[in-house]
Amino acid sequence: MTGAGERVRRGQRGRRPYGSTAKTRQLVLAALGVVKVATAEQIRQLMCPGTASAQTVRNGCLDLGRDGLVESLGSAGRTNPNGNLVTEKLWNLTGPGWRPQPRYWTGRCGRWAAPPAAQPAPVPSTR
C-alpha cells in the first residue's frame, strides 16, 4: 500500500509525493552543497535555467525535506519587475544531507546503487 499522494505503476517503484525526479533532487543537493542557502528560484537559475518555473525545484526541495535531507530556514522577500513583493522559502542542507551517500557499481544491472543495509550486531549472551 502506498502513502497519500503516491502512485505506483506496474514496473515502477513508488512515485514521490510531490512528483520530483531523481535528477531534480540531485541538482538541488548539488546546488545547496555549494551555495549553502538559496531559494528555489536561485537554484533554478543556477542548476536548471531551461525550466519555465521554480515549481520543479520547489517540488524537489519538498521531497528532499520529507527524506530529512533539506530544511526550510524561513523566507526571503524580493520585489518582482511588476513592483509586487514576493516571499520565497530559503532552503539549506541538514546533517544527513551533508554526508555523502555510499554507492557501488552493480555489474549485473550496470548502474550505481546503494549498498545493502548492514545487519545488526549479534547480542552477546549473559550466561
C-alpha positions as CSV (number, residue, x, y, z in Angstrom):
1,M,0.0,0.0,0.0
2,T,1.3,3.4,-0.8
3,G,1.0,6.6,1.1
4,A,-1.3,9.5,0.3
5,G,-0.4,11.2,-2.9
6,E,1.8,8.3,-4.1
7,R,1.0,6.3,-7.2
8,V,2.8,3.1,-8.3
9,R,2.6,1.9,-11.8
10,R,3.4,-1.5,-13.0
11,G,7.2,-1.9,-13.3
12,Q,8.0,1.3,-11.4
13,R,9.0,1.9,-7.8
14,G,7.0,4.4,-5.7
15,R,6.5,7.9,-7.0
16,R,7.4,10.8,-4.8
17,P,4.5,12.7,-3.2
18,Y,5.5,16.0,-4.9
19,G,6.4,14.3,-8.2
20,S,10.0,15.3,-8.4
21,T,12.5,13.4,-10.5
22,A,15.8,11.9,-9.2
23,K,17.7,14.4,-11.5
24,T,15.9,17.4,-9.9
25,R,16.7,16.1,-6.4
26,Q,20.4,15.6,-7.3
27,L,20.6,19.1,-8.8
28,V,19.1,20.6,-5.6
29,L,21.5,18.7,-3.4
30,A,24.5,19.7,-5.6
31,A,23.4,23.4,-5.6
32,L,22.9,23.5,-1.8
33,G,26.2,21.8,-1.3
34,V,27.9,24.8,-2.9
35,V,25.9,27.9,-2.0
36,K,24.7,26.6,1.4
37,V,21.4,28.6,1.5
38,A,19.2,29.5,-1.5
39,T,15.7,30.0,-2.7
40,A,14.0,27.7,-5.3
41,E,14.3,30.4,-7.9
42,Q,18.0,30.8,-7.3
43,I,18.6,27.1,-7.5
44,R,16.6,27.0,-10.8
45,Q,18.7,29.8,-12.3
46,L,21.9,28.2,-11.2
47,M,21.3,24.5,-12.0
48,C,18.4,24.2,-14.4
49,P,17.8,27.5,-16.2
50,G,15.9,25.8,-19.0
51,T,12.9,25.1,-16.8
52,A,10.0,27.5,-17.1
53,S,9.2,27.9,-13.4
54,A,10.7,27.3,-10.0
55,Q,7.9,24.9,-9.1
56,T,10.1,21.9,-10.3
57,V,12.8,22.9,-7.9
58,R,10.3,23.5,-5.1
59,N,8.8,20.0,-5.5
60,G,12.4,18.6,-5.3
61,C,13.0,20.5,-2.1
62,L,9.8,19.4,-0.6
63,D,10.5,15.7,-1.5
64,L,14.0,16.0,0.0
65,G,12.6,17.7,3.0
66,R,10.4,14.6,3.6
67,D,13.5,12.5,3.4
68,G,15.2,14.8,6.0
69,L,18.0,16.0,3.7
70,V,17.0,19.6,3.3
71,E,15.0,22.1,5.5
72,S,13.5,25.5,5.2
73,L,15.2,28.2,7.2
74,G,12.5,30.8,6.8
75,S,11.7,33.2,4.0
76,A,13.3,35.9,2.0
77,G,11.5,38.8,0.3
78,R,12.2,40.5,-3.0
79,T,10.3,42.8,-5.4
80,N,9.5,41.4,-8.8
81,P,9.6,43.5,-12.1
82,N,5.9,44.5,-11.6
83,G,6.7,46.0,-8.2
84,N,5.0,43.3,-6.1
85,L,6.6,41.9,-3.0
86,V,7.4,38.1,-3.4
87,T,8.4,35.9,-0.5
88,E,10.2,32.6,-1.0
89,K,11.4,29.9,1.3
90,L,15.1,29.6,2.0
91,W,16.5,26.1,1.8
92,N,19.6,24.5,3.2
93,L,21.0,21.0,3.8
94,T,20.5,19.2,7.1
95,G,23.1,17.0,8.7
96,P,22.2,13.9,6.7
97,G,22.2,15.9,3.5
98,W,25.9,16.8,4.1
99,R,27.1,13.2,4.4
100,P,27.9,11.5,1.0
101,Q,25.8,8.5,0.4
102,P,27.9,5.3,-0.1
103,R,27.3,3.8,-3.5
104,Y,28.8,0.9,-5.5
105,W,28.7,-0.3,-9.1
106,T,26.4,-3.2,-9.7
107,G,27.8,-5.1,-12.6
108,R,24.8,-7.2,-13.2
109,C,22.5,-4.2,-13.5
110,G,25.1,-1.9,-14.9
111,R,24.3,1.1,-12.7
112,W,25.2,2.8,-9.4
113,A,23.3,1.5,-6.3
114,A,23.3,2.0,-2.6
115,P,24.9,-0.8,-0.6
116,P,22.5,-3.2,1.2
117,A,21.6,-2.3,4.8
118,A,24.0,-3.5,7.4
119,Q,23.0,-6.4,9.6
120,P,22.7,-5.6,13.3
121,A,25.5,-7.0,15.5
122,P,24.6,-10.1,17.5
123,V,23.8,-9.6,21.1
124,P,26.2,-11.5,23.4
125,S,24.6,-13.9,25.8
126,T,24.9,-13.1,29.6
127,R,25.3,-16.7,30.7
